[in-house]
Amino acid sequence: MKIKTKHNCKCNPQLIIAAQTDDEAFTKLFQQFAPVYLKLWHDFYLTDMELCDWSQEAAIVFYHAIRKYDLAKQVTFGSFYKTSLRNHLFDILRKKRAKKTNPGSLSGLF
């Protein structure tokens, strides 16, 4: 029998709140969720982005995620962060694809 709790969060909700203002709590929580950004980096390997650069991108998204996360909603912080990070990754991929499209090469078609 699964007991429903007030907060649907697998990690300590107090740590999420503390991570908003405390660097140590932020680092501890970010390390706890390192497998999330590492898996995405391996699944969607970006040829021109080093792991340390991706880690920095993930930390920025993580910072915004802990600020926007609402404990009252029925979603875990891990899934909220993963979705935010995946969306950010797709934005990066879209920007790269847009840079590859050269508008000058299409001018001869019209």
N, C-alpha and C positions, 0 to 999 in steps of 0.2 A: 504494500500500500504506500503510495507516494503522498507525502504531506506537502501541501501547498504553503509556501511562506509568503510573507508580505512582499518581499523583494525577490524577483526572479533573476538573481545574479549569482554566478558560480564563485566569484571572488568576493572579498570582503568589501561591502559597500562603504565602510569608513575609510578604507584605503583609497577608493576612487575619489572620495571627497577630499581627503588629505592630499592626494596627488595634484589637485588643482592649484595648490599654493606651496607645497613642500617638495623640494628637489629630490630628497631621499625617497620619499614615498612614490614620486613619479618614476624614478629609476627602478625601484623595486617592482612596481607594477608593470613597467615597460619590459623588464626582463622576464617577467612572468608570461607575457604575451609575445615574446620573441618568436616562438614557433609559428605564429600566425604570419608575420611578415617574411620569415624565412621560407615557409612553404610557398607563399605567393611568388617570391623571387625565383624559386626553383621551377615553379609551374609556368611562369610567364617570363622566362629569362630574357632580360633586356641586354642586347649585345653591347651597347655603349654605356651601360650603367654598372658601376662597381657595387659590390655588396655594401661597402661603407656608405656610398651615396644613397642606396636604397634604404639603409638603416636610418639615415638622417631624414629621408622623406617619410618613412614610417613613424619616426618620432614626432614629426610635425603633425601628421594626421592623428596620431595618438593624443597629442596635446589638445587638439581641437575636439576629438572624440570625448575625452574626459570632461571637457567643458560643456559639451552639448548633451551628454548622456542624461537621461531622465530615469531615475530609479523607480519611479511610479509606473512606468510603461512595462508591458509584459514582454520584454526582450532582454536577453542576457547582454552584459557589456561586451563579452567576447564576440558575439555575433554582430553587434553594433559596430565594433571596431573593425572586424573583418570586412563587413560591407563597405564601410567608409574607406578603408584602405584599398579594396578592390576597385571601387569607383575612381579613386585617385589614380590607380594604376592604369585604368582604361582611359582616363583623361590624358595621361602621359603618352600612351600608345596612339591616341587620336591626334595629338599634337605632332608626334613624329611622322605619322602618315601624312598629315597635312603639309608638312615641310617637304616631303618627298614629291608631292604633286607640284609640278612646275607649270604655272599658268602660261608661260611663254610657249611651251611646246604644243598647247592646244590652239593657239591663235591661227595656225595654218589650216585648221579644220573648218573655220567659219568664213 
